[in-house]
């Protein structure tokens, strides 16, 4: 039936009346678009012939509809029909009438765009390509260029989509296309370039080399016409952009040629210079490894041409101070020199982009860029062509961003560091930018504020001395009637960032000038301006009254206007959510800062804030606002709304929204501290009941906040009996479940300790009952004994509980614990274990010397048959010694001398003492005077111990003592770096690792000059020593990158060498029936790669990624499982931070990664091996996901094929998608 209908439509389509034809074609289009439509054998030829006829219809409307029919049609008819159609269309294109050529071209492009199956694509290619190439090659007479251009256009489309399907024809196509680069018609040359660029990604390396060589030969012919030379240079740039890093091997030929053309071009040949610079920019971004030798030359060239302006001499003296000439300056931009013929701006723009490419792709050249490029860029801020000026601004912003990326977390101590160099340029930048802020052009001012904004982000506090000169620019941007919203927003964002990052006193002289425009911007019609103005207003409030006791500026005149401006926005309901939120936050700052001057206004303003808590959109912001108000030292009077606020907040604790619950707990805590007495006891009970549901190890952050609030309520309202009772009934059971969790740590554990300390002091709570419940929590359950972490948590809580209950309770508890230890029965090991841990925790916090013989009782447990009891005893002894060094430390040292068998445990006790002392600065003097000499002699004796466990403990002790006594220890350790015993050298390196901690210590100054001696152990002959040195380097890179910055040029090659598989470290062990291969270098390689991973985070500017990726990372990607995992992480990081370096070798990276994701464990593999293999595949897929985000990764055919393989293999596709959504 449907086919009868179609036959009718086809008849009408050939009718005389064009309206009929139009309606019929429209009907056909809707039929073809139906899912159910199928054409039978007889209908197919009719359909295709009729639609092709309609394409030539005299009525443009009909032929337009017929083109639309093609897209659904080719999906509904056989492949041979589609090929037949394309052949007919191609014939019309090349041999048909002029008026039908356009339609035929559009029709062909439509068909090519819709082809999805490779088989059809191949058939179309085989028939179309030769015809199109013929069309390109034929020397046409009249309309030759037009036909050629159409053929080239379609060929470019075909090759772009299916170029890699017909590799055998590539050479013949390439030869034909290259010959067109010498055509007389500019349009043909231009289309040929894009056609070759579409073909290039699928060319083999040999053909790519052939194409490049041919173009280079043409370029070497200096006698060629200038337009042909321009075409060839464009061709080089296009090739580089389309094949990316694969162009690397040809740079040696092309770069010197381009540079020489650029410098020797005639004065009016601006385009030739522009194309050369664009090609060089493409090389910088896409061939980072191979371009390295030419960076200097390209930088000098770009710097020379960024100020290239032959037709204009700038007579204006750069250094004249123009503060006073403000009015005259306005006219200056109006009568500037302009010349429509002048194209030199294109050269300057291309140079600026080339500089930007150098900055982005070469972090190691950053300091050089500051010395050479930065002054030039600042000088070019006065560029007369606005579009070029924007590019100069963008290049400078890239320079600032790269400085921020490279120097994250570093100070600006040394004079060659990018930050320090940038600091020196700030006065020049501000002066030059000020001149731009006085220009008439809005675009220029927006660009100038963008630069200032980035400057403040990278160097907070750099504008303290220059803010005065910027005030007029900010005022003008906000007040001027011609200012656009965009300019106002940029000016406001900059003002906010400056105020947030500088000391308030910087702004006090300018508050009068700035407050009026900021407040008027709050009334702006555009919501984004309003929201930004409200944020600035929040900073202005802080600036006006930075602290509440003293004030250097009279803020009272400003309170009224600020309050009125914000209230206008706060009270208004029908406005954007962003504005509502900003108004709420800003009002809370005003109330908390100026509340003492707003007594009358509060009853009107606070209810509005409470009302906003009831609205789902604004409630989170309103909750945070009340926290700000409650924390105000002014103790704002909230009596009119307090009950309402507390009941709303209590209800929010039940909500599913996590952020809301978090904010609510914080706000309730602040309210209880400030207004606890005004909240009724029934409200407290409700709050406590709600809190108990939030305490679990599923969300430790929330748990910590809930326990904090609980403590605040108990401490603040300890007189109320009901509170203590409610906590005991509701919260305590939850706390006792939580304490058994192996996940409990950090903030939540500290909060839990405070909870028990507060609970024992609150009304009618029995200490003994609490202690019993804690100790019984430690009992092993049916499912087995508790985790080590849980026992440690319980012991800490017992200690805190005892100290909070007072000396008498504490003493009786210690006697009880001693009793458990004296009880000789070895049956109850869990109880003894717990007792030892509790004694250690109490002893650390309190001197136990009045409990006789406690140290001997503890040391008895060293004889226990259970390992965990021995370890708990050594922990307890060390911590008891911390409580009274003068008594117990000599005892430990004496025991180490006399008890050979117990040395390992006693060293652990000593380690506890030293580690606590190195962290707790108050106790350091005690240790210095007493026994340091004796300890050192003892530790150095054990440096050579055969047992690795002993050496590690000794190293940690030495490292931590170095924090206390650096002057004594660093030289002593240095001497031992040349010890003949490898174990000693390794111990020294590990000791250094323990002495490099995140916080600043007095050892740091000594280390600056000495650390190289220790790290150079990476050259040692013994692999254990080398690994220890690599671990020390890793710790330094993580905690104190500045210590090692200067040493990296020497250390990196040595570190990279440790990542290589060394055959001499691989041995075969004969186990009788089978042989087992042991790789002794594995641990060292793993440590070396992990070290590189850390260096990429902290010292990126020192690492040259290209020299590391090949060959070192490449070999790691094909190494053992343990090495592959860190290598995948490094690859992801490099793809993110140095994409161009990764892109340069993407083809070679694909192979090892593909092997990894295709690896299948043996049939008899155990579950552990299968799981490890799964982890490895997921880890490789994460790296692939990062690679796929690099722009230009699709230039690599191998990578494209790998992505196809992943998407077409269901198991891999599923894993890949889940990895991407992580």
TORVO-698398 format. One record per residue (C-alpha): residue in one letter; x, y, z. Coordinates in steps of 0.02 Angstrom, whole numbers, plus 50000, padded with zeros to 5 digits. Layout:
BEGIN
AXYZ
...
end
This chain:
BEGIN
X500005000050000
X501395011950048
X502275008649883
X500685012949785
X500625029249878
X502455032849833
X502125028849649
X500725042149652
X501895054649730
X503245051049599
X501985053949458
X501475070749532
X503315075549550
X503515075349362
X501955086049332
X501925102849242
X501355113849387
X502835118649497
X501705120049652
X501135102049626
X502945096849605
X503415105949764
X501995098049866
X502385080649797
X504255082349838
X503785088050012
X502665072650032
X504075061549973
X505255069150102
X504035065350244
X503785047450179
X505655044450169
X505885050650347
X504675037550415
X505525023150507
X504375010550424
X504795015650244
X505575001950136
X505835002549948
X505654986549845
X506674981449692
X505534990049567
X505325006049664
X507175009449698
X507685014249520
X506125025049498
X506455033949662
X508265037849626
X507965043449447
X506525055049497
X507475063049640
X508985066049527
X507825073949398
X507075085349530
X508825091749571
X508815100249400
X507075107449422
X506895125049356
X506125130249523
X507455132949656
X506205128249794
X505905111149718
X507745107149689
X508125112849867
X506845100349935
X507535086749821
X509275089349901
X508465086750072
X507715070350009
X509445063349975
X509955061650159
X508555049350207
X508535041550033
X510305034450035
X509905025250197
X508385017150117
X509075010949950
X510444998249906
X512285002849902
X512415000349714
X511015013049687
X511935025749794
X513545023149694
X512545025149533
X511815041549598
X513515048349648
X514215043949476
X512805053049388
X512995068149501
X514865068349475
X514605067849287
X513405082649300
X514665091949407
X516085089849282
X515185089149113
X513465096349149
X512735113549123
X513335128149228
X511665131449311
X511565113449378
X513345112749443
X512985120649612
X511545108849647
X512555093649596
X513965099249712
X512795101749860
X511955084949824
X513625075749821
X514175083949984
X512505078850064
X512735060750012
X514545060050072
X514055067450241
X512705054150266
X513735038650221
X514105028550379
X514545010750325
X516365007350275
X515844995750131
X514795009450048
X516135022350081
X517415011449994
X516305008849842
X515955027549827
X517815031349844
X518315019049709
X517105026649584
X517165045049636
X519005048149672
X519675044649496
X518305055549418
X518635069949537
X520525068749513
X520215068849325
X519135084249348
X520555092449444
X521895087749318
X520985092249157
X521505108949082
X519795117049062
X519525131648950
X518135143349003
X517505138549175
X519025128049223
X519395135749392
X517585134249446
X517485115649403
X519175112249482
X518665120949642
X517045110949654
X517995094649624
X519315099249754
X517965104049879
X517085087249865
X518725077649861
X519235086350024
X517595080650104
X517835062750042
X519645061650099
X519285069550267
X517985056250306
X518665040750218
X520475044750173
X521175029350259
X520075017050162
X520995017349995
X522845017950036
X523375011049866
X522755026849776
X523575039149895
X525145041549791
X524245044949630
X523055057249717
X524465066049806
X525435068649644
X523895075849559
X523505087549704
X525295093749728
X525355098749545
X523895110749577
X524905120849703
X525715129549556
X524035134349476
X523775152249419
X522095153549506
X522195158049690
X520555148949728
X521215132549654
X522815134049756
X521825137249916
X520665122449889
X522145111149845
X522945115550011
X521405110250110
X521235094650003
X523035089050037
X522785093350221
X521255081650224
X522265067750142
X523825070150250
X523255061550413
X522985045150320
X524615045950219
X526035033950261
X527625041650331
X528495039350163
X527155048450064
X527075062250195
X528965064250177
X528775064649987
X527445078349997
X528455088650118
X530045086650016
X529175092349858
X528485107949943
X530185111550021
X531025109849850
X529775122449780
X530165134149925
X532025132749895
X531725139549721
X531945157949762
X531435163449588
X529615158049607
X528205170849606
X527815177549779
X526015170949777
X526635153349738
X527895154749881
X526485160449995
X525445145349943
X526895133449980
X527165141050152
X525305139450187
X525425121350130
X526815117950258
X525765125750397
X524215115750346
X525205099550338
X525875102650512
X524145106550580
X523375090950503
X524725078050543
X525285085550710
X526855077750783
X527165066950628
X527875082550545
X529315082650672
X530635074050562
X530445087550428
X530765102650539
X532635102850504
X532215106750322
X530745118450347
X531105129350500
X532695137850434
X531805140750266
X530305149050348
X531385159850460
X532415165650312
X530855169550208
X530135179250353
X531665190250373
X532025192550187
X530255195650123
X529945212250039
X529145225750144
X527415224350067
X527345205350074
X526495204550244
X525515188750207
X527105178850175
X527745183750347
X526045180050425
X525965162550349
X527765158850401
X527415163850581
X525795153750582
X526735138350523
X528065140950657
X526685142750789
X525955126250731
X527665117850746
X527895124550923
X526225117350979
X526235100950883
X528065095350874
X528735100451045
X530145087751051
X530845090550877
X530675109450882
X531795111051036
X533395115950940
X532485130150852
X531555138050998
X532855151851020
X532755157050838
X530855156750834
X530755166850997
X531925180250927
X530935180850765
X529255182550853
X529955196050968
X530615205650818
X528965205150723
X527785207950869
X528205226550851
X528355226150661
X527505241950597
X528465249150449
X527185262350402
X527035270550571
X528345278850679
X527845280650858
X528465297650912
X527605296851080
X528905295651217
X528525279451309
X529085285851477
X528125302251487
X527025302051639
X525265304951584
X524355306151748
X523945324451712
X523505322551529
X521925312751557
X520785324351459
X521925325851307
X522125307151299
X520315304751260
X520545312651090
X522145303451054
X521315287251000
X520135297150888
X521475304750777
X522605289350773
X523435284650610
X522415272550506
X522755265050336
X521605252750251
X523015246250141
X524145242550289
X524195223850326
X525675223950445
X524455220650589
X524275202750525
X526135199950554
X526035207150731
X524525196150770
X525395180550705
X526945184850809
X525915187050967
X525105170050940
X526805162250906
X527455169451071
X525915162451158
X526305145151084
X528095146151153
X527445151051326
X526145137151331
X527255123251265
X528935127051346
X528745129251535
X530635127251553
X530905143551454
X529835153851572
X531235163451658
X531975167451487
X530275173651428
X530245185951574
X531945192651530
X531655194051343
X529795193651299
X528945201651448
X529625219451426
X529205218651240
X527405212951274
X527145226651403
X527795239451278
X526595232651146
X525065235551256
X524955251951160
X524655242650995
X523545253250881
X522565239050799
X521265233250926
X521175214850875
X523065213250887
X523025221951056
X521825208551118
X523045195151060
X524475203951150
X523415204451309
X522995185951288
X524825181551264
X525285191051422
X523865182351516
X524565165551456
X526255170751525
X525465174751694
X524465158551696
X525975147951654
X526915156751795
X525515151951913
X525515133751852
X527385131451860
X527705139952026
X526225133152125
X526685131552308
X528415139352288
X529065155252364
X529965168152258
X531615166852349
X532855165552209
X533125179352083
X532935168751929
X531245161651976
X529795167251864
X528815174452012
X530255185552066
X530525191551888
X528665195351871
X528695205452032
X530025216751957
X528915220251806
X527345224951905
X527645244051904
X527875243951714
X526325233051689
X525245244651796
X525885260251709
X525555252951537
X523845246051585
X523335262851659
X523635270651490
X522475257551414
X521115260951543
X521085278951482
X520715273551302
X518985275951230
X518785258051168
X517745246851281
X518585231151214
X520295237851262
X519735241751439
X518975224451460
X520625216851401
X521615227951520
X520565222451670
X520795204151618
X522675206551628
X522555214751799
X521405201051860
X522625187351810
X524065197151887
X523195197852057
X522795179152049
X524615174552015
X525415187552129
X524225192052271
X524765207852362
X525765214752214
X524715230352189
X524845237852364
X525955252152304
X525045254752138
X523205254552185
X523105273652191
X523445274952004
X522115261751963
X520665270052057
X520195282551917
X520125268151791
X518945258051903
X517845273251936
X517735277551752
X517305259651703
X515875259151829
X515215276951808
X515425280451623
X513775280351528
X514595271751379
X515205256951485
X514475240051438
X513945226751563
X515455216551514
X516655230551561
X515755233651726
X515855215151771
X517725214351731
X518065230051834
X517045223351981
X517865206151977
X519575214351977
X519095225752123
X518465210852222
X520045200752192
X521165215452240
X520195218952399
X520235200552448
X522105198552421
X522785214852496
X522825222352668
X521285233352707
X522355248652745
X522855249552560
X521075254552515
X520615266252657
X521085282352565
X519985277552415
X518405271252501
X517465287352466
X517905286852281
X517495268352260
X515955265852370
X514765276652267
X515065267752099
X515005250652183
X513355254452269
X512595261552110
X513125245552019
X512055235752145
X510565244452065
X511085239651888
X509765232051776
X510845217251720
X510845203651853
X512665198451828
X513275216151863
X512185216852019
X512805200052084
X514635204952058
X514335221952139
X513595213352292
X515135202152305
X516265217552296
X515175225752428
X515525210952543
X517395214052524
X517105232752550
X516265229052717
X517805219252774
X518945233252716
X517935246552810
X518055237752978
X519405224252973
X519395222253162
X518065227853282
X519155235053422
X520125248453330
X519705257053167
X520825268153063
X519415274452954
X517725281853004
X516515269052934
X514905276153007
X514425287252858
X514465271952744
X513375260252849
X511705267952797
X511995268652608
X512725250952603
X511285243952707
X509955252452600
X510735246852435
X510805228652492
X509085228752575
X508335234552410
X508975218552329
X508665207252478
X506845211952500
X506455210252314
X505785192852271
X505705193152081
X507535192652033
X508885180551980
X509445167052102
X511265172852094
X510745190352150
X509675183252291
X511115172752357
X512375187052345
X511175198952434
X510925186452577
X512805183652599
X513185202052588
X511825206852713
X512505194052837
X514225202252824
X513465219652850
X512485213953004
X513965204753081
X515155219353050
X514065234753081
X512705226953189
X513055239153332
X512585253553216
X511035245253146
X510015242153306
X508425249853234
X508545241253065
X508785223353130
X506945219453168
X506545223352986
X508025214452907
X508225198153009
X506455191552973
X506845193052785
X508375181852811
X507315169352909
X506045169652769
X507425165452643
X507815149952748
X506085143552708
X506395144352520
X507235128852448
X508265138952323
X509035150852450
X509015140752611
X510835134852604
X511465152652582
X510325158752722
X510965145152841
X512755150652807
X512225168852832
X511615165353009
X513265156753046
X514185172752996
X513035183153107
X513185171253255
X515095171653244
X515135190553254
X516055197053409
X514705210553419
X513455197753488
X512045203953376
X510345203453460
X509395189153376
X508045187253508
X506655191753385
X507035176953271
X508115164653372
X506775151553412
X506165151253233
X507945149453165
X508375135053284
X506795125253242
X507085127653054
X508895122053071
X508425106653173
X507225101553036
X508615103552905
X509635089852993
X508395077352922
X508585083152741
X509465072652611
X510505087252547
X512255084152621
X512905101852598
X511375108652688
X511625096752836
X513455101552847
X513095120252847
X511685117752973
X512825108853098
X514095123053085
X512775136353109
X511965127553258
X513675126053338
X513975144853321
X512225148853386
X512445137753541
X514125145853582
X513445163653567
X511605162153618
X511575145553714
X510685153053864
X509215159153759
X508835142053682
X507575131253777
X508005114153848
X506695105353739
X507545112453583
X509185104853641
X508395087853663
X507685088353487
X509385093653416
X510265079453509
X509015066653446
X509315072453267
X511205072353292
X511265054253343
X510675048853170
X512145057753087
X513515048353180
X514225033953078
X515825029252987
X514935031152819
X515255049852823
X516655054352944
X516635072952905
X514795074252952
X515115063553106
X516495075353163
X515355090453144
X513935081753237
X515075076853382
X515785094653388
X514035101553408
X513655088553541
X515205093753640
X514745112053624
X513005108553693
X513695098253839
X515045110653887
X513915125753868
X512375118453953
X513135105954074
X511955112154212
X510425105554119
X510115087554173
X509055083254023
X510495087153905
X511685074653987
X510305061653991
X509835064253807
X511655062653754
X511875046653855
X510315038753785
X510425044453605
X512215048853557
X513275037453668
X512665021053591
X513095027953418
X514805033753478
X515195016353548
X514755008453380
X515815021453288
X517345018553398
X517455000453338
X517635006053158
X519295003253069
X518965018952965
X518935031053111
X520355043853101
X520815062253092
X519515075353134
X518165062753180
X519315053653302
X519815069953387
X517995075053400
X517575058253477
X518935060553609
X518255077753652
X516515070053660
X517025057653798
X517975071253893
X516455082653888
X515235068653930
X516145063454090
X516055081454153
X514235084454109
X512855082554238
X512535065554324
X513645054654212
X514625040854298
X516465039054252
X516505020454292
X515015016854181
X515855026154036
X517535017454064
X516695000354069
X515735003753910
X517345008953822
X518334993853882
X516934981953837
X516894990053664
X518644983153642
X518114965153671
X518234953953518
X516544951053437
X515874934953360
X516594939953191
X518374940753261
X519484953253350
X519444971753315
X520544980653189
X522164988353254
X521505005853215
X519935002753319
X520934997053472
X522045012453455
X520495023753447
X519765015653604
X521405017653698
X521495036153652
X519715038953713
X520075029653877
X521585040953906
X520625056953872
X519195050853982
X520375047054130
X521235064054119
X519585073254111
X518925063854264
X520355069954377
X521895062554461
X521015050754581
X520015041854445
X521535041554333
X522635033254466
X521335019954503
X521175016054317
X523065014154299
X523105002054446
X521694992354366
X522674991354201
X524254986054295
X523214972354376
X522694965754205
X524534964954152
X525094956454315
X523754943354295
X524844929854223
X523534920754122
X524034921553939
X522264916453895
X521574934053888
X522794941753763
X521514954353697
X521304961853871
X523184963453895
X523394971053724
X522074984153766
X522854987653937
X524564991053860
X523845002853729
X522865012353863
X524405014053974
X525395020853827
X524065033753785
X523875039353967
X525765039553993
X526015050853844
X524835063653917
X525305062154101
X526845058054206
X526645040554278
X528245040354383
X527265039154548
X526595022154493
X527975010754553
X528804998354438
X527635002354294
X529065001454168
X529554983954226
X527774977854218
X527654984054038
X529334976653987
X528784959754054
X527554959253908
X529044958853787
X529114940153829
X527344937153767
X527114924053631
X525944935853537
X526704948253412
X525344961353437
X525634961553625
X527514963853602
X527214978353483
X525914986153602
X527154984553746
X528534993453650
X527275007153603
X526735008653785
X528515009553852
X528985023253727
X527455033553766
X527645031753955
X529425038353931
X528725053653839
X527775058153998
X529385058554102
X530975058553997
X532225060754138
X531625044954226
X531175032854087
X532335037253942
X533935031254033
X532975015254077
X532605011953891
X534405015653838
X535075004553975
X533924990353921
X534474992153738
X536294989953794
X535934974653900
X534514965453814
X535114959553644
X533544949253610
X532344963553642
X533294976653541
X532054978253399
X530604981353519
X531624993453626
X532155003153471
X530305005053430
X530035012153605
X531465024253576
X530705029053408
X529065033653494
X530025045153612
X531015053753474
X529555055753353
X528465063653488
X529895075353536
X530205080953356
X528375085553335
X528085093253505
X529255108153513
X529005111253698
X529895095253747
X531405097053635
X532515105253765
X532255090553883
X532935078553754
X534385089753702
X535165090753873
X534935073053929
X535435058653821
X535675063853642
X537505058453632
X537105041353703
X535615039153586
X536665043653433
X538065031853476
X536795018153499
X535875021853336
X537455023053232
X537985006153301
X536394998553230
X536545006853058
X537364991452986
X536134978953059
X535714964552944
X533864966052987
X532944978352876
X531644981653011
X532984987553133
X533804998553001
X532145006852960
X531795010953142
X533555017753163
X533355028553006
X531715035753070
X532505039553239
X534005048053157
X532895058153040
X531795064453182
X533305068553294
X533985078553146
X532445089753164
X532885092853346
X534795094353331
X535175097953147
X536895105653178
X537495089753263
X536645077153152
X536785083052972
X538725082752975
X538705065753063
X537535058652930
X538565066652791
X540145057952848
X539255041252838
X538725043552655
X540465037352611
X540425022652733
X541055006352657
X539494997252721
X538034998552598
X536764996152739
X537425011652827
X537335022152669
X535535016452639
X535045020152820
X535765037852804
X534745041252647
X533145035052729
X533545045852883
X533615061052769
X531915056052699
X531185056452876
X531965073452912
X531095082252767
X529375086552836
X528055098452767
X528165111652904
X529655123352909
X531025117853029
X532735124453079
X533545110152984
X533005118052818
X534395131052806
X535735117952839
X534925106152714
X534985118652569
X536855116952555
X537025098752610
X535595089152528
X536525086052364
X537785074652453
X536375063352511
X535385063352349
X536925059452246
X536875042252326
X535735038852178
X537375034652087
X537855021752218
X538385004352165
X537134995952284
X535314995252228
X534634996952406
X535595013252428
X534985019652260
X533175015752307
X533385024652474
X534065040052383
X532595039652260
X531355038952406
X532235053652489
X532135063652327
X530295059352312
X529935065652489
X530925081652457
X529965084752295
X528325082552387
X528685092152548
X530045104952505
X530265106552316
X531355122052338
X532705111452420
X533025101752261
X532575113952121
X534385118452083
X534975100352086
X533715093351962
X534715096351801
X536045084651873
X534855072651964
X533545069651829
X534635059651707
X535205048951855
X533405046551911
X532835042051735
X534225029151728
X533435020251878
X531835017351776
X532715006251650
X532634987151662
X534394981351708
X534754963551649
X536124961151780
X534794962751917
X533724948651846
X534154931251906
X533404914051885
X533114903152038
X533074884452005
X531664876752108
X531864858952043
X530294855351941
X530214873351878
X531244889251867
X530754905851944
X531374922551877
X531734935652012
X531904954051962
X532894962952099
X532744979752010
X530834980252013
X530634989852177
X531925002652122
X531065005551954
X529375007552038
X530085020152164
X530935029952023
X529325031551922
X528355036752078
X529685049952108
X529455056851932
X527575057351964
X527885068352118
X529115079452024
X527785082851890
X526685090352026
X527995101252111
X529415104751987
X528605104251816
X529675118651751
X531265108551781
X530685092651695
X530835091451507
X529405079451473
X529925075251295
X531605067851345
X530755057551482
X529295050351382
X530445042251254
X531275030551300
X530965029751489
X529065031051508
X528875020551353
X529865006151429
X528885008051593
X527225006151502
X527774988951445
X528584983851611
X527934973751759
X526194976751834
X526924986451983
X527824998351865
X526415000451739
X525215007551869
X526275023051913
X526695024951727
X524845026151683
X524645039751815
X526155049251746
X525455047851570
X523765055051626
X524655069351714
X525745073251563
X524225072651448
X523435085751559
X524945096851593
X526065094751438
X524875088651303
X526005093951159
X527455083151222
X526315067951234
X525545071351064
X527275071150986
X527505052551024
X525705046651034
X525945033050902
X527315024350999
X526335025651164
X524825016751090
X525694999951066
X526144995851249
X524475002351311
X523524991951183
X524474976451243
X523984980451422
X522124981951388
X522144966351279
X523074955751407
X522144940651471
X522724930651624
X523094912051602
X521674899751618
X522314893251785
X522624910651859
X522084913152040
X520784926352086
X522124938452145
X522974938351974
X521314940951885
X520894955751999
X522614963451972
X522404961851785
X520694970451796
X521464984751897
X522844986551769
X521614987351624
X520585000651714
X522165010451753
X522675009851568
X520915015351516
X521055030351632
X522655035251542
X521785032751373
X520355043851432
X521615057651473
X522455055351303
X520795056751213
X520525073951290
X522105081051208
X521575091551061
X522425083950909
X522495066150974
X521425061250824
X522905065050708
X523635048350760
X522875034350657
X523485021450783
X522615030450925
X521035032050821
X521075013350789
X521355009950974
X519825020551018
X518805011050887
X519374994650961
X518825000351135
X517125006551079
X516764990950975
X517304978351109
X515814977851231
X516834972651385
X518114986551357
X516804999451310
X515864996351473
X517454998251578
X517985013651480
X516315022251507
X516335018451694
X518125025251706
X517615041251616
X516155044151732
X517215042451890
end
